[in-house]
Every structure is written in C-alpha cells, then in structure tokens.
C-alpha cells in the first residue's frame, strides 16, 4: 500500500534523473518519431512560441562532438581570427 505521508499516497511516483532549464514555460510536450526508423524524440512548445526537441545521442562520440560545439558556441569566437563562426 502507498504511504499517505509521501506525495499524498499517489500510486505512481517518479524519480527525477535529469533537470533541463528551458527558460520559458513549457505548454505542450509530445513524444514522437521524426522518421519511422529513428529514435523517439520529445518535441516541446513554450508559452512564448519557442519550439524545441530533446534527441538522445546514440554514441559517446556524437555526445562529445555536441559538447565541443556547445563549448565553442559559448566562447563565441575563434582565438586565431577573433571572429565568430556563427556570424555574431
């Protein structure tokens, strides 16, 4: 039987394994396949009109590639030329 003191005795309890900061209120969320042969993705829409997706990486190499791109984007400049690859 469920404990009354914890989560008011809810029959289904979730354990948080990850937190994501979106920056806006998420109004809609859908789990779907982009292509019939691909992994499932989570598509979301926010209150200010933003649309985003959570896509699982299949290999460690792909994850490391995107981590590197994220770090490069965070710095925003190439150290040799002083210009950004994103045109900003």
URZILIN-V141654 format. One record per pair of residues at least 6 apart in sequence whose ideal C-beta (glycine too) atoms are under 8 Angstrom apart, sorted by the first residue. I is the first residue (numbers start at 0). J is the second residue. D is the distance in whole Angstrom. If there is no record, write none. Layout:
i=[I	I]
j=[J	J]
d=[D	D]
//
This chain:
i=[1	1	1	2	5	6	19	21	21	21	21	23	23	23	23	24	24	25	25	25	25	26	26	26	27	27	28	28	28	28	29	29	29	30	30	30	31	31	31	32	32	32	33	38	38	38	39	40	40	40	40	41	41	42	42	42	43	43	43	43	44	45	56	56	71	72	75	75	75	76	76	77	77]
j=[8	9	10	8	12	12	53	43	45	49	51	45	46	47	49	45	46	43	44	45	46	44	45	46	43	44	41	42	43	44	41	42	43	39	40	41	39	40	42	38	39	40	40	54	55	57	55	52	53	54	55	52	53	50	51	52	50	51	52	53	50	51	62	65	84	85	83	85	87	82	83	83	84]
d=[4	7	6	7	8	6	7	7	6	8	7	4	6	5	6	6	4	5	7	6	8	6	6	5	7	4	6	7	5	8	7	5	8	6	8	5	7	7	6	7	6	7	6	7	6	7	8	5	6	5	8	7	4	7	7	5	7	5	7	8	5	8	4	7	7	7	5	7	7	7	5	7	7]
//
